[in-house]
Amino acid sequence: MKIAVSELVVRFMERLGVGHVFGMPGAHILPVYDALRGSTGVRTVLAKHEQGAAFMAGGYARVTGGIGACITTAGPGATNLVTGIANAYADRQPLLAITGETSTWIFGKGGLQESSGEGGSIDQSELFRAITRYHRVVERTDYLPQVLNQAARTLLANNPGPVLLSFPYNIQKESVDDEILDDINFDPAGPAACSRSAPAQTLADLVAGSHYPVIVAGHGCIAAGAQQPLALVSETLGIPVATTLKGKGAIGESSPLALGCLGVTSDGRAHRYIVDHADLLILLGAGFNERTSYLWNESLLAGKKIIQVDTDPDQLEKVFRADLALRCDVADVLGEILAIARRDRLARKALDKLAEAAPPSTAPRFRPIERLLAEVTARYARDAIIFDDNIIFAQSYLRASPGLRYFPNSGVSAIGHALPAAIGARFARAAPTFAILGDGGFQMCCMELMTAVNYGIPVNVVVINNGAMGLIRKNQFQLYGGRYIDCDFRNPDYALLARSFGIRHWRVDSEADVDGLFAAADLTGAINLIELMWDKHAFPSYLSDR
Ligand SMILES: Cc1ncc(C[n+]2csc(CCOP(=O)(O)OP(=O)(O)O)c2C)c(N)n1
């Protein structure tokens, strides 16, 4: 049967399992919007800014593990997507962006919002080349099956990334055969074939020969659904588990064997234990980036044997040499370690040094935020979703777990991300949802709270009000002799802002206010703006000064 390309695009999204598409219409994409009206599978969400739409799609993808989608018009609609798509690229998220374009017969004539690259217009294709895994301006329909197939393969790959498809207006209205979709492979990619740098016996020897092994669990553990085998290996063999920031929650952080997060802004427990005691590091789906590695600090690896497991060959031995590098599914390798433990009757490893690495106690000025995060941990351990731009406090005070999912601001680390990402995630999953942001970042995206209002999406936004770009201020204090520039500002009245948006406002100055908040607020069914007051001179001090 013949259908319009616009209709085909919608059916393509349905076959990919896209449930929501976040965006904003414009003249050049209206045929696809018109077709979306008839879709039973894909619901549209009107965001306030296309960047917010892309962040929402990213949040949706992160919480579901499936495809997030966004849609915009040509020109400014598309260019407003840039940071959101770059974020998905850096984070390897399966994000599908559909954009409009002027009709092909207008190319080069100076059409309104034209972004064909012809005749001096901006070039949408060039703009997105560096931040997508696959992109096309679809100027004809004869190769449409190949384009859609390539898009699907990229989105459904083991290591996916963003795809951008731009459809000129006249192409959206052309007719094509709907059987095109039958030739597209919508099957998710199977697990990566396992390949190893050394025989299986090496794995057995390394595990058996170590006295103080530590597992460093990354996001790859969560993506592989390996939380259960991870806990089993940790408990059976007595191996403590540290996580990367994105791997936070791969093991329940209330477990006695959980060492917490590795990272400059954490409480430092995992770092201390590894440097002082570990003789074997088992990195599972964990990148060794600037944050995790303390700027590639030698002492984290020095004198230790290293096993690294990842499905992404690009991650293996990227910044260090491993004694054993396995391109394998993390869960499979954990199963293998368990089998070795049973076969060779391995004894539990020594845990006598664990207590030495206990975290220092909290300074009084951190107590309200510590209490708030502890309450979230205690009350919503089963199913909370937390998106966080601030990172510093949650890294130390939030106990994530396979139930309580923590999503730090990763990718390109753009402030103003947590709020739209949390809203996007909440469209996918009905669970208590929190976004934590600074007041600088909040003012970059606070209009998206109205998106939550429009769709009745309950979300709790914790804004840390210090009247400053705190992180920048801290930098200027420590590295630039206190020569402050462009880091202080006045905030609006957040109580009035919340009122005008029609949502609840809570001000938190003290631990007692935290108790009041949890006693009175509906944190699962309402939209709450929680303003946490903070002294701009009280820089969070990471490892020192606690
Ligand atoms: C989009 C974007 N612009 C600029 C930066 C650089 N940057 C990093 S932290 C920061 C300050 C954040 O201030 P605020 O949101 O108030 O949080 P605080 O540091 O006070 O907790 C800035 C501007 C960034 N990460 N992302």
The ligand as an SDF file (V2000), in Angstrom:
LIG
                    3D

 26 27  0  0  0  0  0  0  0  0999 V2000
   25.8760   24.2890   29.5840 C   0  0  0  0  0  0  0  0  0  0  0  0
   27.0440   24.5270   30.4820 C   0  0  0  0  0  0  0  0  0  0  0  0
   27.5750   25.7710   30.5560 N   0  0  0  0  0  0  0  0  0  0  0  0
   28.6090   26.0040   31.4000 C   0  0  0  0  0  0  0  0  0  0  0  0
   29.1310   24.9910   32.1520 C   0  0  0  0  0  0  0  0  0  0  0  0
   30.3160   25.2610   33.0890 C   0  0  0  0  0  0  0  0  0  0  0  0
   29.8870   25.1200   34.4640 N   0  0  0  0  0  0  0  0  0  0  0  0
   30.1610   24.0400   35.2080 C   0  0  0  0  0  0  0  0  0  0  0  0
   29.5960   24.1230   36.7350 S   0  0  0  0  0  0  0  0  0  0  0  0
   28.9800   25.6730   36.4920 C   0  0  0  0  0  0  0  0  0  0  0  0
   28.3130   26.4010   37.6000 C   0  0  0  0  0  0  0  0  0  0  0  0
   27.0680   25.7560   38.0190 C   0  0  0  0  0  0  0  0  0  0  0  0
   26.3850   26.6080   38.8910 O   0  0  0  0  0  0  0  0  0  0  0  0
   25.0730   26.1440   39.5920 P   0  0  0  0  0  0  0  0  0  0  0  0
   24.1910   25.4790   38.5990 O   0  0  0  0  0  0  0  0  0  0  0  0
   24.4870   27.2680   40.3390 O   0  0  0  0  0  0  0  0  0  0  0  0
   25.5480   24.9930   40.5600 O   0  0  0  0  0  0  0  0  0  0  0  0
   26.5470   25.0720   41.8060 P   0  0  0  0  0  0  0  0  0  0  0  0
   27.9270   24.9070   41.2610 O   0  0  0  0  0  0  0  0  0  0  0  0
   26.3440   26.3980   42.4940 O   0  0  0  0  0  0  0  0  0  0  0  0
   26.1390   23.9050   42.6610 O   0  0  0  0  0  0  0  0  0  0  0  0
   29.2100   26.0910   35.1930 C   0  0  0  0  0  0  0  0  0  0  0  0
   28.7890   27.3910   34.6410 C   0  0  0  0  0  0  0  0  0  0  0  0
   28.5520   23.7130   32.0230 C   0  0  0  0  0  0  0  0  0  0  0  0
   28.9810   22.6510   32.6910 N   0  0  0  0  0  0  0  0  0  0  0  0
   27.4970   23.5250   31.2040 N   0  0  0  0  0  0  0  0  0  0  0  0
  1  2  1  0
  2  3  1  0
  2 26  2  0
  3  4  2  0
  4  5  1  0
  5  6  1  0
  5 24  2  0
  6  7  1  0
  7  8  2  0
  7 22  1  0
  8  9  1  0
  9 10  1  0
 10 11  1  0
 10 22  2  0
 11 12  1  0
 12 13  1  0
 13 14  1  0
 14 15  2  0
 14 16  1  0
 14 17  1  0
 17 18  1  0
 18 19  2  0
 18 20  1  0
 18 21  1  0
 22 23  1  0
 24 25  1  0
 24 26  1  0
M  CHG  1   7   1
M  END
$$$$
